[in-house]
Amino acid sequence: MFTGLVREVGKVVSFENGRLRVESSLAAAIGDSVSIAGCCLTVVDGDRRTLAFDAVPETLARTTLGRLRPGDGVNLEPALRAGEPLGGHYVQGHVDGVGAVRSVAEEGDGRRVWLDAPESIHRYCVEKGSVAVDGVSLTIAAVDDSGFAVALVPHTLAVTTLGSLAPGDPVNLEADVLAKYVEKLVGLGSSDARDR
């Protein structure tokens, strides 16, 4: 479980045969979960300056991780520990799909970014609801027929990879898990009522 509050931007050192190695100052041990650009991965190796993770074909097929190259930045967040404050929203690190940046526009000191989202994610997007974009907890500012907008504050632009987003860039998206449970429960309730 994560909060969507990025701790640091790591740098990809290498990515060969499914083994991703990232330069990071996070204090993580083998077996710990870390969110990499919104994907929950397990630390399998590490030293004082890098952490390594294995990304299986399922992960590569459903996320942007397969596009990473040495030198790329990735948002990093260690798993939430009991007693730590929940400052973002509940983020599982289970990417629902890949979206694409439609537009980026300056808006005061921040930026408004429109993202196109697959229907499997778009259905859970509501204005003022939560979404994770490349592992960053964000509030949805607006919704249209094919996507949603987020308003990025200067701090987010400075301390995450979202500051470098450009039109056409792919991003990992995770819908709010609470919306999924509500949908499931409402569906079950309707089914139960029809069966009576």
C-alpha positions as CSV (number, residue, x, y, z in Angstrom):
1,M,0.0,0.0,0.0
2,F,1.2,3.5,-0.9
3,T,0.0,7.1,-0.6
4,G,1.0,8.5,-3.9
5,L,3.4,10.9,-2.2
6,V,6.7,10.5,-4.1
7,R,9.8,10.4,-1.9
8,E,12.4,10.9,-4.6
9,V,13.0,10.6,-8.3
10,G,15.4,7.8,-9.0
11,K,17.5,7.3,-12.1
12,V,17.4,4.1,-14.2
13,V,20.9,2.6,-14.2
14,S,20.1,-0.5,-16.3
15,F,17.2,-2.6,-17.5
16,E,18.2,-6.0,-18.9
17,N,16.3,-9.3,-19.1
18,G,13.6,-8.0,-16.8
19,R,16.0,-6.8,-14.1
20,L,15.5,-3.1,-13.4
21,R,18.3,-1.3,-11.5
22,V,17.6,2.2,-10.1
23,E,19.9,4.7,-8.4
24,S,18.2,5.6,-5.2
25,S,18.9,6.8,-1.6
26,L,15.8,5.0,-0.2
27,A,16.6,2.7,2.7
28,A,15.0,-0.4,1.4
29,A,15.9,-4.0,2.1
30,I,15.5,-7.1,0.0
31,G,11.8,-8.1,0.0
32,D,10.5,-4.6,0.5
33,S,7.9,-3.1,-1.8
34,V,8.6,0.1,-3.6
35,S,6.5,2.0,-6.1
36,I,8.4,2.6,-9.3
37,A,6.5,5.1,-11.5
38,G,3.3,3.8,-9.8
39,C,4.1,0.0,-10.1
40,C,4.6,-2.0,-7.0
41,L,7.8,-4.0,-7.3
42,T,9.8,-6.0,-4.8
43,V,13.4,-5.2,-4.0
44,V,15.6,-8.2,-5.1
45,D,19.0,-6.7,-4.7
46,G,20.6,-3.5,-3.6
47,D,23.7,-1.7,-2.5
48,R,24.4,1.8,-1.0
49,R,23.4,3.6,-4.2
50,T,21.1,1.3,-6.2
51,L,18.0,-0.9,-5.8
52,A,17.1,-3.8,-8.2
53,F,13.7,-5.1,-9.1
54,D,12.4,-7.9,-11.4
55,A,9.7,-6.9,-13.8
56,V,7.8,-9.9,-15.3
57,P,6.1,-9.9,-18.7
58,E,2.7,-9.2,-17.1
59,T,4.0,-6.0,-15.6
60,L,5.7,-5.0,-18.8
61,A,2.6,-5.6,-20.8
62,R,0.3,-3.5,-18.6
63,T,2.6,-0.5,-17.7
64,T,5.2,1.9,-19.2
65,L,8.1,0.2,-17.5
66,G,9.2,-1.6,-20.6
67,R,10.0,1.7,-22.2
68,L,12.5,2.7,-19.6
69,R,16.1,3.4,-20.6
70,P,19.2,4.2,-18.7
71,G,19.2,7.7,-17.4
72,D,15.4,8.0,-17.3
73,G,13.9,9.3,-14.1
74,V,11.2,7.4,-12.2
75,N,9.1,8.3,-9.2
76,L,9.9,6.3,-6.1
77,E,7.9,5.7,-3.0
78,P,8.5,3.0,-0.3
79,A,5.5,1.1,1.0
80,L,3.4,2.8,3.7
81,R,4.2,1.5,7.2
82,A,1.8,1.3,10.1
83,G,1.5,4.6,12.0
84,E,2.8,6.7,9.1
85,P,0.5,9.6,8.0
86,L,-1.7,9.0,4.9
87,G,-1.2,12.3,3.0
88,G,-2.3,11.3,-0.5
89,H,-4.9,8.6,-1.0
90,Y,-4.8,4.8,-0.9
91,V,-2.6,3.7,-3.8
92,Q,-2.0,0.0,-4.4
93,G,0.7,0.2,-7.0
94,H,-1.4,-2.0,-9.2
95,V,-1.5,-0.1,-12.5
96,D,-4.9,-0.3,-14.2
97,G,-3.6,0.8,-17.6
98,V,-1.6,3.2,-19.6
99,G,-2.9,6.7,-20.6
100,A,-1.4,9.4,-22.7
101,V,-0.8,13.1,-22.2
102,R,-3.1,15.1,-24.4
103,S,-2.0,18.6,-23.6
104,V,0.1,20.6,-21.1
105,A,-0.7,24.2,-20.4
106,E,0.8,26.7,-18.0
107,E,-1.8,27.8,-15.4
108,G,-0.5,30.4,-12.9
109,D,2.5,29.0,-11.2
110,G,1.4,25.4,-12.0
111,R,0.2,23.5,-15.1
112,R,-3.0,21.9,-16.2
113,V,-2.4,18.5,-17.8
114,W,-5.1,16.7,-19.8
115,L,-4.7,12.9,-20.1
116,D,-6.5,10.5,-22.3
117,A,-7.5,7.3,-20.4
118,P,-8.8,3.9,-21.4
119,E,-12.5,3.4,-20.7
120,S,-11.5,0.8,-18.0
121,I,-10.0,3.7,-16.0
122,H,-12.1,6.6,-17.3
123,R,-15.3,5.1,-15.8
124,Y,-13.8,5.7,-12.3
125,C,-12.8,9.3,-12.9
126,V,-14.9,11.9,-11.3
127,E,-14.3,15.6,-10.7
128,K,-12.5,16.1,-7.4
129,G,-11.9,12.3,-7.2
130,S,-8.4,10.7,-6.8
131,V,-6.2,9.2,-9.4
132,A,-2.5,8.1,-9.4
133,V,-0.4,9.2,-12.4
134,D,3.0,7.5,-12.6
135,G,2.6,6.9,-8.8
136,V,1.7,10.5,-7.9
137,S,-1.6,11.0,-6.0
138,L,-3.6,13.7,-7.8
139,T,-7.0,15.2,-7.7
140,I,-9.0,15.2,-10.9
141,A,-9.8,18.8,-11.9
142,A,-12.1,18.0,-14.8
143,V,-13.5,15.1,-16.9
144,D,-14.5,14.9,-20.5
145,D,-15.6,12.0,-22.8
146,S,-12.1,10.6,-23.3
147,G,-10.0,11.6,-20.3
148,F,-9.4,13.9,-17.4
149,A,-7.4,16.9,-16.3
150,V,-5.2,17.4,-13.3
151,A,-3.8,20.7,-11.9
152,L,-0.1,20.3,-11.0
153,V,1.2,22.6,-8.3
154,P,4.8,23.9,-8.4
155,H,6.0,21.4,-5.7
156,T,4.7,18.4,-7.7
157,L,6.4,19.8,-10.8
158,A,9.7,20.1,-9.0
159,V,9.9,16.8,-7.1
160,T,8.3,14.3,-9.5
161,T,8.7,13.3,-13.1
162,L,5.4,15.0,-13.9
163,G,7.3,18.3,-14.5
164,S,8.7,16.9,-17.7
165,L,5.4,15.6,-19.2
166,A,4.8,16.5,-22.8
167,P,1.9,15.7,-25.2
168,G,2.0,12.1,-26.4
169,D,3.9,10.8,-23.3
170,P,2.6,7.5,-21.9
171,V,1.8,7.4,-18.2
172,N,0.8,4.7,-15.7
173,L,-2.7,5.2,-14.4
174,E,-4.3,3.7,-11.3
175,A,-7.9,4.5,-10.5
176,D,-9.1,5.0,-6.9
177,V,-9.6,1.6,-5.4
178,L,-12.6,2.8,-3.4
179,A,-14.4,3.6,-6.7
180,K,-13.9,0.0,-7.8
181,Y,-15.3,-1.4,-4.5
182,V,-18.3,1.0,-4.7
183,E,-19.0,-0.2,-8.3
184,K,-18.7,-3.9,-7.2
185,L,-21.0,-3.4,-4.2
186,V,-23.6,-1.5,-6.1
187,G,-23.6,-4.2,-8.8
188,L,-24.0,-6.9,-6.2
189,G,-26.8,-5.0,-4.6
190,S,-28.7,-4.7,-7.9
191,S,-28.1,-8.4,-8.6
192,D,-29.4,-9.4,-5.2
193,A,-32.5,-7.3,-5.6
194,R,-33.3,-8.9,-9.0
195,D,-33.0,-12.4,-7.6
196,R,-35.7,-11.8,-5.1
